[in-house]
Amino acid sequence: MTTIYHNPKCSISRRTLALLRENGVEPTIIDYMKTPPSKATLATLLEGLALQPSQLMRRKASLFTELGLNQSGVPEFCYLAAMVSHPELIERPIVVTAKGVRLGRPPEAVLEII
């Protein structure tokens, strides 16, 4: 089973979904803007990605700066809490398969787990 945490407004997320389908994979699609991941789910995704919360942040989003997340010394738990409260800060898309978890940036990165 394959799952994609997807934002249909994001061109890279759409390209990743198309790439999965071109390779015969019809994933479960979670529009994480409508159904945000819980803190536990996000922590599991981060573990699978081998990333710290700060590494999964959309740093170019204006909200990143507005929330003061661009300051030095912000604890990792603050980044996690910010993504739970503001899913638009989560870098996307995230694809989960039995072979692992990958961030679809670039979309071709997901090919190694399908």
C-alpha positions as CSV (number, residue, x, y, z in Angstrom):
1,M,0.0,0.0,0.0
2,T,1.3,3.5,-0.9
3,T,0.2,6.7,0.7
4,I,0.9,10.2,-0.5
5,Y,0.5,13.3,1.8
6,H,-0.5,15.6,-1.0
7,N,-1.4,19.2,-1.6
8,P,-3.3,19.4,-4.9
9,K,-2.4,23.1,-5.2
10,C,1.4,22.3,-5.3
11,S,2.8,21.6,-8.7
12,I,5.6,19.3,-7.3
13,S,3.0,17.3,-5.3
14,R,0.9,16.9,-8.5
15,R,4.0,15.8,-10.5
16,T,4.9,13.3,-7.8
17,L,1.3,11.9,-7.9
18,A,1.4,11.7,-11.7
19,L,4.8,9.9,-11.5
20,L,3.4,7.3,-9.1
21,R,0.5,6.7,-11.4
22,E,2.8,6.5,-14.5
23,N,4.6,3.7,-12.7
24,G,1.4,1.7,-12.0
25,V,0.9,2.9,-8.4
26,E,-2.5,4.2,-7.3
27,P,-1.8,5.6,-3.8
28,T,-4.1,6.5,-1.0
29,I,-4.2,10.2,-1.2
30,I,-4.3,12.3,2.0
31,D,-4.9,16.0,1.3
32,Y,-3.0,17.0,4.4
33,M,-4.4,20.5,4.2
34,K,-7.9,19.1,4.8
35,T,-6.7,16.2,7.0
36,P,-3.6,17.3,8.8
37,P,-1.4,14.6,10.3
38,S,-1.4,14.2,14.0
39,K,1.7,14.9,16.1
40,A,2.3,11.2,16.4
41,T,1.9,10.6,12.6
42,L,4.2,13.5,11.8
43,A,6.8,12.1,14.2
44,T,6.5,8.7,12.5
45,L,7.0,10.3,9.1
46,L,10.0,12.3,10.3
47,E,11.5,9.1,11.7
48,G,11.0,7.4,8.3
49,L,12.5,10.3,6.5
50,A,15.4,10.4,9.0
51,L,14.8,14.2,9.4
52,Q,14.5,16.6,12.2
53,P,11.3,18.7,12.3
54,S,13.2,21.8,11.2
55,Q,14.3,20.0,8.1
56,L,10.7,19.3,6.9
57,M,9.7,23.0,7.2
58,R,8.7,25.1,4.2
59,R,11.1,27.9,5.1
60,K,10.0,30.2,2.3
61,A,6.5,30.3,3.6
62,S,5.7,33.7,5.1
63,L,4.2,32.0,8.1
64,F,7.6,30.5,8.9
65,T,9.0,34.0,9.6
66,E,5.7,35.3,11.1
67,L,5.9,32.6,13.8
68,G,9.5,33.4,14.5
69,L,10.7,30.0,13.3
70,N,13.5,31.6,11.4
71,Q,15.3,32.7,14.6
72,S,18.3,30.8,15.8
73,G,17.9,28.4,18.7
74,V,14.3,27.4,18.1
75,P,13.9,23.9,19.7
76,E,12.9,21.1,17.4
77,F,9.6,20.5,19.3
78,C,8.5,24.0,18.3
79,Y,8.9,23.1,14.6
80,L,6.9,20.0,15.1
81,A,4.1,21.8,17.0
82,A,4.0,24.5,14.3
83,M,3.5,21.9,11.5
84,V,0.7,20.2,13.5
85,S,-1.0,23.6,14.0
86,H,-0.2,24.9,10.5
87,P,0.1,22.0,8.0
88,E,0.9,24.5,5.2
89,L,4.4,24.6,6.8
90,I,5.0,20.9,6.0
91,E,7.3,20.3,3.0
92,R,5.5,18.2,0.4
93,P,4.7,15.7,-0.9
94,I,5.6,12.8,1.4
95,V,5.2,9.3,0.0
96,V,5.0,6.2,2.2
97,T,5.3,2.6,1.0
98,A,6.3,-0.7,2.5
99,K,9.9,0.1,1.3
100,G,10.2,3.4,3.1
101,V,9.3,7.1,3.3
102,R,10.5,9.7,0.9
103,L,10.0,13.4,0.3
104,G,9.0,13.9,-3.3
105,R,11.5,16.7,-3.9
106,P,12.4,16.1,-6.6
107,P,9.5,13.8,-7.6
108,E,11.9,11.1,-8.8
109,A,13.1,10.6,-5.3
110,V,10.0,8.4,-4.7
111,L,11.0,5.9,-7.4
112,E,13.4,4.1,-5.1
113,I,10.6,3.1,-2.7
114,I,8.0,1.9,-5.2
